[in-house]
Amino acid sequence: MKNILLFTISLFYASAISYSQESLPYESKIADLGEIQIEYMDFGGDGIPLIRLQDMHNNFEEGPYKSPERISLYSRLSDSYRVLTPLRRGYGRSTKTDLGFDVATQAEDLLKFMDFMGIEKAVLWARQPATQDLIWIAEHHPERVLGLIFAGNPLLFCLTSDEETKKFINNNWLTSSDLREMAVKIVNPRAGYRPHCLEDSSYRIKIPTLRFWAPGDLIGIELGSLNRIERVAKRGIEGNKDLTNYFIELAEDKERIEHLRNMLTACDRSDEMDSAMVQAFGSYMKTIDDSNVEDYLQFREKHIREFLLEHFKD
């Protein structure tokens, strides 16, 4: 009963977090990277730079993925660290472009942002799919990295020539309520990325790393999406009758679903990526299982602070 009460109180306070435009704990600024400009949120703070990479969604923009809870977390961490959260090209006030959504270009955008800010090295923190950017930078520019914080393993998107499977993957991304057509433009260029450490078992990365892990990291994101077909079919896709009908028909066709399951299972290398992470980082990586945590943001904050204090006391 006590745990239930504490969880309820935690949810109450988390849901009560809100900011007016005048009371935001950060400043929205623009970094001119030459070819493009990107918007970034400056939470201030002293100490080592802690840069939170953006994932697929914009947590600072009005909509279903706006997250006052995450904003509050970044603000709290600025009591000890220099906290910055840049947006990707194509989001917010960043330059709108049809190019540059591949992993290498996105990672290079971040390095150019660090150059703009005068930051030689930083602790980089990301959740999927930005974990791809983390591993790219760790492998290509380890000299720019103080430490890494992974919320999940680097994603390995499915590569397949099967038309039915490709159609499902694209349609699944189109269900993203804040991105729609933009989702495919963002994801497809990242699909072929494979880290060096996945293909070369001798590859080593000697950077202090904290990894939040859960059993779901052993299942590909597309394979996991099969479990939401019926839910999407019942909910429907607002403003897109054809996409809604696709999921309604798919939900009723068990043979097609089984075909998709077989194809997605065949191209799923998530367990290999998990093993590659353990092998490449070795003793430099600490893994925390947060699969059964009630308040995962509070849980992660505790472990992030401990990790940063352990490795970067100055």
One Martini backbone bead per residue (centre of mass of N, CA, C, O) as a GRO file, in nm:
protein
  314
    1MET     BB    1   0.057   0.063  -0.021
    2LYS     BB    2   0.294   0.257   0.004
    3ASN     BB    3   0.391   0.232  -0.293
    4ILE     BB    4   0.128   0.330  -0.422
    5LEU     BB    5   0.126   0.609  -0.292
    6LEU     BB    6   0.399   0.708  -0.397
    7PHE     BB    7   0.324   0.677  -0.694
    8THR     BB    8   0.084   0.871  -0.693
    9ILE     BB    9   0.239   1.120  -0.602
   10SER     BB   10   0.441   1.119  -0.834
   11LEU     BB   11   0.229   1.156  -1.058
   12PHE     BB   12   0.108   1.420  -0.958
   13TYR     BB   13   0.367   1.596  -0.979
   14ALA     BB   14   0.432   1.535  -1.272
   15SER     BB   15   0.152   1.642  -1.389
   16ALA     BB   16   0.194   1.940  -1.251
   17ILE     BB   17   0.395   2.017  -1.453
   18SER     BB   18   0.449   2.363  -1.549
   19TYR     BB   19   0.492   2.623  -1.809
   20SER     BB   20   0.547   2.929  -1.876
   21GLN     BB   21   0.700   3.140  -2.089
   22GLU     BB   22   0.830   3.305  -1.839
   23SER     BB   23   0.923   3.014  -1.669
   24LEU     BB   24   1.136   2.897  -1.823
   25PRO     BB   25   1.442   2.695  -1.770
   26TYR     BB   26   1.506   2.822  -2.060
   27GLU     BB   27   1.678   2.903  -2.366
   28SER     BB   28   1.607   2.992  -2.686
   29LYS     BB   29   1.837   2.914  -2.949
   30ILE     BB   30   2.085   2.989  -3.208
   31ALA     BB   31   2.285   2.789  -3.428
   32ASP     BB   32   2.549   2.857  -3.652
   33LEU     BB   33   2.671   2.604  -3.896
   34GLY     BB   34   2.624   2.740  -4.189
   35GLU     BB   35   2.434   2.546  -4.356
   36ILE     BB   36   2.292   2.555  -4.075
   37GLN     BB   37   2.035   2.584  -3.830
   38ILE     BB   38   1.992   2.551  -3.470
   39GLU     BB   39   1.803   2.467  -3.211
   40TYR     BB   40   1.843   2.552  -2.855
   41MET     BB   41   1.854   2.453  -2.512
   42ASP     BB   42   1.939   2.665  -2.236
   43PHE     BB   43   2.003   2.573  -1.888
   44GLY     BB   44   2.272   2.609  -1.802
   45GLY     BB   45   2.532   2.609  -1.595
   46ASP     BB   46   2.789   2.433  -1.448
   47GLY     BB   47   3.045   2.259  -1.570
   48ILE     BB   48   3.010   2.003  -1.745
   49PRO     BB   49   2.903   1.905  -2.043
   50LEU     BB   50   2.547   1.830  -2.110
   51ILE     BB   51   2.416   1.647  -2.388
   52ARG     BB   52   2.090   1.626  -2.521
   53LEU     BB   53   1.962   1.434  -2.749
   54GLN     BB   54   1.748   1.402  -2.994
   55ASP     BB   55   1.501   1.230  -3.107
   56MET     BB   56   1.201   1.211  -3.277
   57HIS     BB   57   1.105   1.427  -3.071
   58ASN     BB   58   0.950   1.731  -2.944
   59ASN     BB   59   0.956   1.829  -2.601
   60PHE     BB   60   0.902   2.166  -2.658
   61GLU     BB   61   0.641   2.115  -2.815
   62GLU     BB   62   0.337   2.135  -2.890
   63GLY     BB   63   0.199   1.821  -2.789
   64PRO     BB   64   0.222   1.476  -2.732
   65TYR     BB   65   0.560   1.521  -2.660
   66LYS     BB   66   0.546   1.701  -2.446
   67SER     BB   67   0.794   1.741  -2.154
   68PRO     BB   68   0.802   1.860  -1.840
   69GLU     BB   69   0.965   1.634  -1.702
   70ARG     BB   70   1.224   1.660  -1.870
   71ILE     BB   71   1.270   1.959  -1.829
   72SER     BB   72   1.305   1.933  -1.521
   73LEU     BB   73   1.550   1.747  -1.531
   74TYR     BB   74   1.743   1.940  -1.680
   75SER     BB   75   1.723   2.163  -1.470
   76ARG     BB   76   1.838   2.005  -1.227
   77LEU     BB   77   2.119   1.937  -1.363
   78SER     BB   78   2.211   2.249  -1.373
   79ASP     BB   79   2.333   2.253  -1.075
   80SER     BB   80   2.617   2.090  -1.206
   81TYR     BB   81   2.561   2.145  -1.519
   82ARG     BB   82   2.595   2.193  -1.868
   83VAL     BB   83   2.285   2.230  -2.025
   84LEU     BB   84   2.200   2.082  -2.348
   85THR     BB   85   1.927   2.090  -2.620
   86PRO     BB   86   1.934   2.000  -2.927
   87LEU     BB   87   1.801   2.023  -3.234
   88ARG     BB   88   1.711   1.916  -3.525
   89ARG     BB   89   1.680   1.910  -3.829
   90GLY     BB   90   1.333   2.006  -3.893
   91TYR     BB   91   1.302   2.142  -3.610
   92GLY     BB   92   1.147   2.391  -3.517
   93ARG     BB   93   1.397   2.646  -3.582
   94SER     BB   94   1.523   2.472  -3.761
   95THR     BB   95   1.628   2.379  -4.048
   96LYS     BB   96   1.465   2.309  -4.342
   97THR     BB   97   1.513   1.977  -4.481
   98ASP     BB   98   1.573   1.692  -4.711
   99LEU     BB   99   1.857   1.665  -4.581
  100GLY     BB  100   2.056   1.499  -4.332
  101PHE     BB  101   1.928   1.209  -4.183
  102ASP     BB  102   2.170   1.072  -4.138
  103VAL     BB  103   2.386   0.974  -3.903
  104ALA     BB  104   2.646   1.126  -3.980
  105THR     BB  105   2.520   1.411  -4.019
  106GLN     BB  106   2.390   1.434  -3.738
  107ALA     BB  107   2.655   1.403  -3.581
  108GLU     BB  108   2.799   1.645  -3.717
  109ASP     BB  109   2.605   1.856  -3.614
  110LEU     BB  110   2.686   1.823  -3.319
  111LEU     BB  111   2.988   1.896  -3.352
  112LYS     BB  112   2.927   2.182  -3.462
  113PHE     BB  113   2.784   2.274  -3.210
  114MET     BB  114   3.027   2.248  -3.024
  115ASP     BB  115   3.197   2.449  -3.177
  116PHE     BB  116   3.008   2.692  -3.142
  117MET     BB  117   3.030   2.659  -2.810
  118GLY     BB  118   3.330   2.571  -2.730
  119ILE     BB  119   3.329   2.245  -2.723
  120GLU     BB  120   3.542   1.981  -2.692
  121LYS     BB  121   3.389   1.826  -2.451
  122ALA     BB  122   3.131   1.569  -2.373
  123VAL     BB  123   2.839   1.461  -2.243
  124LEU     BB  124   2.642   1.210  -2.394
  125TRP     BB  125   2.275   1.194  -2.442
  126ALA     BB  126   2.048   0.912  -2.526
  127ARG     BB  127   1.781   0.800  -2.713
  128GLN     BB  128   1.591   0.647  -2.913
  129PRO     BB  129   1.776   0.683  -3.210
  130ALA     BB  130   2.030   0.856  -3.092
  131THR     BB  131   2.223   0.615  -3.029
  132GLN     BB  132   2.354   0.617  -3.306
  133ASP     BB  133   2.510   0.883  -3.271
  134LEU     BB  134   2.681   0.797  -3.032
  135ILE     BB  135   2.837   0.559  -3.167
  136TRP     BB  136   2.955   0.722  -3.398
  137ILE     BB  137   3.122   0.919  -3.227
  138ALA     BB  138   3.280   0.706  -3.065
  139GLU     BB  139   3.417   0.584  -3.333
  140HIS     BB  140   3.514   0.871  -3.482
  141HIS     BB  141   3.514   1.088  -3.200
  142PRO     BB  142   3.645   1.032  -2.899
  143GLU     BB  143   3.782   1.322  -2.843
  144ARG     BB  144   3.471   1.453  -2.784
  145VAL     BB  145   3.444   1.247  -2.531
  146LEU     BB  146   3.372   1.187  -2.195
  147GLY     BB  147   3.072   1.061  -2.215
  148LEU     BB  148   2.804   0.808  -2.193
  149ILE     BB  149   2.433   0.795  -2.245
  150PHE     BB  150   2.221   0.517  -2.259
  151ALA     BB  151   1.877   0.474  -2.378
  152GLY     BB  152   1.958   0.223  -2.503
  153ASN     BB  153   2.032   0.083  -2.780
  154PRO     BB  154   2.127   0.077  -3.080
  155LEU     BB  155   1.963   0.094  -3.359
  156LEU     BB  156   1.824  -0.164  -3.592
  157PHE     BB  157   1.707  -0.146  -3.879
  158CYS     BB  158   1.525  -0.291  -4.114
  159LEU     BB  159   1.641  -0.497  -4.389
  160THR     BB  160   1.439  -0.524  -4.690
  161SER     BB  161   1.275  -0.667  -4.996
  162ASP     BB  162   1.001  -0.691  -4.878
  163GLU     BB  163   0.713  -0.529  -4.955
  164GLU     BB  164   0.526  -0.582  -4.713
  165THR     BB  165   0.734  -0.493  -4.497
  166LYS     BB  166   0.793  -0.208  -4.602
  167LYS     BB  167   0.503  -0.108  -4.574
  168PHE     BB  168   0.476  -0.146  -4.271
  169ILE     BB  169   0.708   0.032  -4.179
  170ASN     BB  170   0.605   0.296  -4.305
  171ASN     BB  171   0.317   0.294  -4.176
  172ASN     BB  172   0.410   0.294  -3.886
  173TRP     BB  173   0.551   0.577  -3.895
  174LEU     BB  174   0.282   0.733  -3.986
  175THR     BB  175   0.148   0.713  -3.685
  176SER     BB  176   0.290   0.953  -3.596
  177SER     BB  177   0.131   1.228  -3.459
  178ASP     BB  178   0.381   1.452  -3.517
  179LEU     BB  179   0.500   1.352  -3.816
  180ARG     BB  180   0.432   1.144  -4.023
  181GLU     BB  181   0.583   1.191  -4.319
  182MET     BB  182   0.852   1.273  -4.173
  183ALA     BB  183   0.934   0.998  -4.056
  184VAL     BB  184   1.040   0.864  -4.316
  185LYS     BB  185   1.257   1.081  -4.379
  186ILE     BB  186   1.415   1.021  -4.110
  187VAL     BB  187   1.451   0.700  -4.106
  188ASN     BB  188   1.554   0.580  -4.378
  189PRO     BB  189   1.857   0.698  -4.368
  190ARG     BB  190   1.914   0.505  -4.097
  191ALA     BB  191   1.872   0.196  -4.173
  192GLY     BB  192   2.184   0.117  -4.272
  193TYR     BB  193   2.308   0.142  -4.001
  194ARG     BB  194   2.635   0.013  -3.879
  195PRO     BB  195   2.839  -0.054  -3.649
  196HIS     BB  196   3.155  -0.160  -3.609
  197CYS     BB  197   3.109  -0.345  -3.350
  198LEU     BB  198   2.915  -0.544  -3.498
  199GLU     BB  199   3.136  -0.650  -3.725
  200ASP     BB  200   3.374  -0.611  -3.496
  201SER     BB  201   3.484  -0.796  -3.224
  202SER     BB  202   3.761  -0.612  -3.169
  203TYR     BB  203   3.616  -0.367  -3.097
  204ARG     BB  204   3.698  -0.063  -2.905
  205ILE     BB  205   3.557   0.138  -2.626
  206LYS     BB  206   3.717   0.405  -2.420
  207ILE     BB  207   3.434   0.503  -2.256
  208PRO     BB  208   3.250   0.629  -2.029
  209THR     BB  209   2.948   0.427  -1.951
  210LEU     BB  210   2.590   0.454  -1.954
  211ARG     BB  211   2.332   0.192  -1.937
  212PHE     BB  212   2.005   0.165  -2.021
  213TRP     BB  213   1.813  -0.137  -1.963
  214ALA     BB  214   1.604  -0.378  -2.147
  215PRO     BB  215   1.451  -0.648  -2.286
  216GLY     BB  216   1.351  -0.475  -2.536
  217ASP     BB  217   1.646  -0.450  -2.667
  218LEU     BB  218   1.605  -0.758  -2.801
  219ILE     BB  219   1.391  -0.597  -2.983
  220GLY     BB  220   1.280  -0.482  -3.253
  221ILE     BB  221   1.090  -0.213  -3.337
  222GLU     BB  222   0.919  -0.353  -3.559
  223LEU     BB  223   0.848  -0.611  -3.409
  224GLY     BB  224   0.708  -0.465  -3.168
  225SER     BB  225   0.479  -0.329  -3.353
  226LEU     BB  226   0.288  -0.575  -3.389
  227ASN     BB  227   0.140  -0.533  -3.099
  228ARG     BB  228  -0.022  -0.251  -3.223
  229ILE     BB  229  -0.228  -0.305  -3.450
  230GLU     BB  230  -0.507  -0.317  -3.305
  231ARG     BB  231  -0.486  -0.040  -3.169
  232VAL     BB  232  -0.464   0.126  -3.429
  233ALA     BB  233  -0.728   0.024  -3.560
  234LYS     BB  234  -0.920   0.135  -3.335
  235ARG     BB  235  -0.819   0.436  -3.334
  236GLY     BB  236  -0.684   0.543  -3.567
  237ILE     BB  237  -0.609   0.794  -3.828
  238GLU     BB  238  -0.604   1.109  -3.833
  239GLY     BB  239  -0.675   1.207  -4.165
  240ASN     BB  240  -0.630   0.874  -4.250
  241LYS     BB  241  -0.805   0.640  -4.407
  242ASP     BB  242  -0.603   0.452  -4.551
  243LEU     BB  243  -0.433   0.382  -4.300
  244THR     BB  244  -0.661   0.271  -4.130
  245ASN     BB  245  -0.742   0.042  -4.329
  246TYR     BB  246  -0.478  -0.108  -4.324
  247PHE     BB  247  -0.495  -0.189  -4.015
  248ILE     BB  248  -0.765  -0.330  -4.022
  249GLU     BB  249  -0.688  -0.549  -4.230
  250LEU     BB  250  -0.438  -0.657  -4.083
  251ALA     BB  251  -0.576  -0.742  -3.809
  252GLU     BB  252  -0.752  -0.973  -3.983
  253ASP     BB  253  -0.460  -1.093  -4.094
  254LYS     BB  254  -0.278  -1.351  -3.978
  255GLU     BB  255  -0.096  -1.426  -4.217
  256ARG     BB  256   0.042  -1.150  -4.256
  257ILE     BB  257   0.153  -1.126  -3.971
  258GLU     BB  258   0.329  -1.379  -3.983
  259HIS     BB  259   0.502  -1.285  -4.214
  260LEU     BB  260   0.614  -1.036  -4.070
  261ARG     BB  261   0.739  -1.184  -3.832
  262ASN     BB  262   0.941  -1.350  -3.998
  263MET     BB  263   1.088  -1.115  -4.139
  264LEU     BB  264   1.166  -0.948  -3.881
  265THR     BB  265   1.322  -1.174  -3.741
  266ALA     BB  266   1.539  -1.219  -3.966
  267CYS     BB  267   1.642  -0.891  -3.934
  268ASP     BB  268   1.703  -0.923  -3.630
  269ARG     BB  269   1.998  -0.770  -3.433
  270SER     BB  270   1.966  -0.696  -3.126
  271ASP     BB  271   2.134  -0.916  -2.980
  272GLU     BB  272   2.400  -0.840  -3.123
  273MET     BB  273   2.413  -0.548  -3.020
  274ASP     BB  274   2.429  -0.617  -2.724
  275SER     BB  275   2.694  -0.780  -2.739
  276ALA     BB  276   2.865  -0.552  -2.868
  277MET     BB  277   2.852  -0.358  -2.634
  278VAL     BB  278   2.985  -0.536  -2.420
  279GLN     BB  279   3.249  -0.586  -2.583
  280ALA     BB  280   3.341  -0.291  -2.657
  281PHE     BB  281   3.328  -0.164  -2.354
  282GLY     BB  282   3.318  -0.331  -2.113
  283SER     BB  283   3.436  -0.180  -1.822
  284TYR     BB  284   3.325   0.110  -1.927
  285MET     BB  285   3.039  -0.026  -1.873
  286LYS     BB  286   2.726   0.054  -1.721
  287THR     BB  287   2.444  -0.144  -1.628
  288ILE     BB  288   2.088  -0.058  -1.614
  289ASP     BB  289   1.792  -0.191  -1.497
  290ASP     BB  290   1.461  -0.028  -1.596
  291SER     BB  291   1.197  -0.223  -1.637
  292ASN     BB  292   1.075  -0.196  -1.306
  293VAL     BB  293   1.016   0.113  -1.303
  294GLU     BB  294   0.820   0.368  -1.207
  295ASP     BB  295   1.025   0.627  -1.190
  296TYR     BB  296   1.243   0.664  -1.441
  297LEU     BB  297   1.352   0.955  -1.418
  298GLN     BB  298   1.442   0.944  -1.125
  299PHE     BB  299   1.620   0.696  -1.158
  300ARG     BB  300   1.813   0.818  -1.374
  301GLU     BB  301   1.911   1.061  -1.222
  302LYS     BB  302   2.060   0.911  -1.000
  303HIS     BB  303   2.260   0.756  -1.196
  304ILE     BB  304   2.376   0.998  -1.342
  305ARG     BB  305   2.500   1.137  -1.099
  306GLU     BB  306   2.682   0.903  -1.013
  307PHE     BB  307   2.841   0.883  -1.277
  308LEU     BB  308   2.951   1.177  -1.285
  309LEU     BB  309   3.092   1.172  -1.007
  310GLU     BB  310   3.284   0.932  -1.061
  311HIS     BB  311   3.425   1.060  -1.342
  312PHE     BB  312   3.355   1.401  -1.280
  313LYS     BB  313   3.448   1.574  -1.016
  314ASP     BB  314   3.552   1.853  -1.167
   0.00000   0.00000   0.00000
